[in-house]
Amino acid sequence: MIITGRTQIEALSSFDAGDFPATSFYLDTDKGRLAKKEIAVSLKGLLQAGKNRLEASDLARDKKESLAGDLEAIAAFGAQSLGDHNFAGLAIFSCSSKGFLETLDLPHGPRNRIVFDQNFYVRPLLAILEKYRRICVLLLGRREARIYDVHMGGISPLECLTSDVPGRVKHAGFEGSASRRIERNLEAHVLEHFKKASQLAFGLFRTGRFDWLFLGCEDDSNPHAESVLHPYLKERLKGHIKAKTSDAPAKVLKEALELEERLNAEEEAEVVAGLIAELERGGKACSGIKETLQRLNQFEVQSLVVTHNFSREGHVCPNDHFLYLDETVCPVCLKKTVAVTDIIDEAIEKTARRACAVRQVSQPSKLDHYGKIGAFLKYKV
Ligand SMILES: [Zn+2]
């Protein structure tokens, strides 16, 4: 199943396994970046790590058996379907004692991980939803208007409007003034048509149907297209595309995705540039995994900026939950720390749990020169 929206995630997070634990599994299957063999090796490694954790745990036997069943279901899916899997990511949610198994195809590669918990671990899905904003494409022609929904690489038509607008006046001739009057009248018709279309888009906006608006207007010189938009829509207007109302949805989608990618890249570059500027002037920022973890432990992080899928092993104190790279003993409480496979993941979770922003940036970026991770801080260091 392809991930489509928030209701799907809510259904997963409200799944009730009773007393039984459930398994959440995420695998980066982006064949644009990874060889098939690498993906298979990651799958095997995750399953083995899951087995090891199960053996070491002191759960009751029936619960362990349920989790072991989950691992078998994941292994079976991997063996059967991974070869033909053509999405950048895969998520599997299983609770074998309840007969529950759901697989989701993801448009973006997640961090590899396997989580045993009372509930399904859905934060990576939310992060993906956040990355893919819901886009409304409003295409305006002189008579026609079309509205599309573009979300996570897909397009679906929402509205179509045809208005009764007379054709253009081509020859002014000697009856110049009469013709100009007709033209004014005609522009009024077009304006009315644009207003109707804009009203339709505003209706969709009010029901929470989109975050960004892309506008396409056949006649570039037409100054009315933007002026008829409700102020709320103007705020959401992120750019213009060249697509026409008569274009096939696939063409509209291609243009919209190109613009979306460009906007995302610009936003990311802006965040990274802001962080670097702050670092270089010795302001409220830090970089590198060691210092970032330290600032996080001291509650100084305002927002975290991290390279997508950057991963490092590390240690967590089970007592005060402080995060470390190499410390086997917590320097604060002197308890033994626990090794974790991905300390970056722990840092992201900790930041998110404190309701602080996490910005993930795609590679390559200038953040690579600063240890792939950094943070805006609440105070000057
Ligand atoms: Zn400690």
Boltz pocket constraint, residues with backbone or C-beta under 6 A from the ligand:
constraints:
  - pocket:
      binder: B
      contacts: [[A, 317], [A, 318], [A, 319], [A, 320], [A, 321], [A, 322], [A, 330], [A, 331], [A, 332], [A, 333], [A, 334], [A, 335]]
      max_distance: 6.0
